[in-house]
Amino acid sequence: MTLDFLEKFPKFNIFIYYYSLYLKYIRSVLKLFFFKKLQKILEIIKITEILIRRKIS
């Protein structure tokens, strides 16, 4: 895309801007969601490891 094109269609430019913001927002939300899920999974793994060690000893 050239600058001429964006100057001819300012509404399209605004659309692109908001769409990129929207994508950034979705990406950050997904990261947060998966990070929290990962933390929970890691906690569960730690707990099971501790339980297994207690059963062995």
C-alpha positions as CSV (number, residue, x, y, z in Angstrom):
1,M,0.0,0.0,0.0
2,T,1.3,3.4,-0.9
3,L,0.8,6.7,1.0
4,D,-1.1,8.1,-2.0
5,F,-3.7,5.4,-1.6
6,L,-4.1,6.1,2.1
7,E,-4.4,9.8,1.5
8,K,-7.1,9.2,-1.1
9,F,-9.1,7.0,1.3
10,P,-8.7,8.4,4.9
11,K,-11.6,6.3,6.1
12,F,-9.8,3.2,5.0
13,N,-6.7,4.4,6.8
14,I,-8.8,4.8,10.0
15,F,-10.2,1.3,9.5
16,I,-6.7,-0.1,9.3
17,Y,-5.6,1.7,12.4
18,Y,-8.5,0.5,14.5
19,Y,-8.2,-3.0,13.1
20,S,-4.5,-3.1,14.1
21,L,-5.5,-1.9,17.6
22,Y,-8.1,-4.6,17.7
23,L,-5.6,-7.3,16.8
24,K,-3.2,-6.1,19.5
25,Y,-6.0,-6.1,22.0
26,I,-7.0,-9.7,21.1
27,R,-3.4,-10.8,21.2
28,S,-2.8,-9.4,24.7
29,V,-6.0,-10.9,26.0
30,L,-5.1,-14.3,24.6
31,K,-1.7,-14.1,26.1
32,L,-3.1,-13.3,29.5
33,F,-5.7,-16.1,29.2
34,F,-3.1,-18.7,28.2
35,F,-0.6,-17.5,30.8
36,K,-3.1,-17.9,33.6
37,K,-4.1,-21.4,32.2
38,L,-0.4,-22.3,32.1
39,Q,0.2,-21.1,35.6
40,K,-2.7,-23.3,36.8
41,I,-1.4,-26.3,34.9
42,L,2.1,-25.8,36.4
43,E,0.6,-25.5,39.9
44,I,-1.2,-28.8,39.4
45,I,1.9,-30.5,38.1
46,K,3.9,-29.3,41.1
47,I,1.2,-30.5,43.5
48,T,1.1,-33.9,41.9
49,E,4.9,-34.1,42.0
50,I,4.8,-33.4,45.8
51,L,2.1,-36.0,46.3
52,I,4.1,-38.6,44.4
53,R,7.3,-37.9,46.4
54,R,5.3,-38.3,49.6
55,K,3.9,-41.6,48.5
56,I,7.3,-42.9,47.5
57,S,9.0,-41.8,50.8
